[in-house]
Amino acid sequence: MADNKIQMPGVFGGLMRYDEEYSSKFMLRPSTVVGFAVAIIVLVVALKIFFPVGV
């Protein structure tokens, strides 16, 4: 039975290579994304101050 071994192709050790040159339609800098997040937080806080929900 030991003579009937199947030879499998070599593996990549769990590493897969994807297309490294991915181009997106939206090119945003990290500072822009942080700016949007801060603006949303400020908007939510302002809405809670000016339009409080009764408890």
C-alpha positions in Angstrom: 0.0 0.0 0.0 2.9 2.4 0.6 3.7 2.3 -3.2 0.4 4.0 -4.1 1.2 7.5 -2.8 -0.2 10.4 -4.7 2.2 13.3 -5.4 0.6 16.7 -4.7 1.9 20.0 -6.0 3.9 22.2 -3.7 2.1 24.6 -1.5 2.7 28.2 -0.8 2.9 27.8 3.0 -0.4 29.6 3.5 0.8 32.6 1.6 -1.3 33.8 -1.3 -0.4 36.5 -3.8 -3.0 38.9 -4.9 -2.8 41.6 -7.4 -0.6 44.2 -5.7 -1.4 46.9 -8.3 -5.1 47.4 -7.3 -6.5 50.7 -8.5 -9.6 52.0 -7.0 -12.0 54.6 -8.3 -11.8 56.4 -5.0 -8.3 57.5 -4.0 -8.5 58.9 -0.4 -5.6 59.8 1.8 -5.8 58.5 5.4 -6.0 62.0 6.7 -9.2 62.6 4.6 -10.8 59.4 6.1 -9.9 60.6 9.6 -11.4 64.0 8.8 -14.7 62.5 7.7 -14.9 60.4 10.8 -14.2 63.4 13.1 -16.8 65.5 11.1 -19.4 62.7 11.6 -18.7 62.5 15.3 -19.0 66.3 15.7 -22.3 66.3 13.8 -23.7 63.6 16.0 -22.7 65.4 19.2 -24.1 68.7 17.9 -27.4 67.0 17.0 -27.6 65.5 20.5 -26.9 68.9 22.1 -29.4 70.9 20.0 -32.1 68.2 19.6 -32.1 66.2 22.9 -34.3 63.2 23.1 -36.6 63.2 26.2 -36.1 60.5 28.7 
